[in-house]
């Protein structure tokens, strides 16, 4: 009796096929091949979907794309230590129990141009890329300005609705980065202190992390934020990082005095 393979070959020759396959593929082999192809397609779709989600998070975060560890110059001990803290903070996100254990806050403080915002941005980019952590970067002064203008009920630009949406996002986002905290302020107004304190307390209750960036030292920051607001910070698992190295920003005023140009005076309609 002819085997299935022989029957297929005879049928092929009867139909005029010049090349009849010698190999018969059984059902189990075909199933395995199709499963492999399907898995490959699913993995590709997942990869593309993840890439799109990351791009969406980055788009909403308002982060400077140049704030990465690759672009951060570790030219002083304070920055080296800050990067060490930052990478430990990032690595901790691998542990889901750590994420659920409470709310964590990093306070970056020091003078202008020391790399505080850059380091915070580098943390955010890494968390987005590795864990799809949602991030929102905002300057505190811009939020307070928007909050103030939201009370203009005659405004036609929907500033009130925009503020309510941003305020909700401040509560929901996984990592909130507040920059320029109390910049040029010795003390926030009482209603601003209450509002910021409530935001921090609600985030604390929901196990949401924060990074605060300020030019004040810690004692000045407590004075500027007010006791109610600062007490909420104490409830977080807090990491304080001081930036004290040289400024990384370009000089505008020359370090060497410029030569004085001789002053000849100006006399209009001078006749020679």
Buried (B, 14 or more C-beta within 10 A) or exposed (E): EEEEEEEBBEEBEEEEEEEEEEEEEEEEEEEEEEEEEEEEEEEEEEEEEEEEEBEEBBEBBEBBEEBBBEEBEBEBEBBEBBBEBBBEBBEEBEEEEEBEEEBBBBBBBBEEBBBBBBBBBBBBBBBBBEEEBBBBBBBBBEBBEBBBBBEEEEEEEEBBEEBEEBBEBBBBBBBBBBBBBBBEBEEBEEEBBBBBBBBBBBBBEEEBBBBBBBBBEBEBBBBBBBEBBBBBBEBBEBBEBBBEBEEBEEEEEEEEEEEEEEEEEEEEEEEE
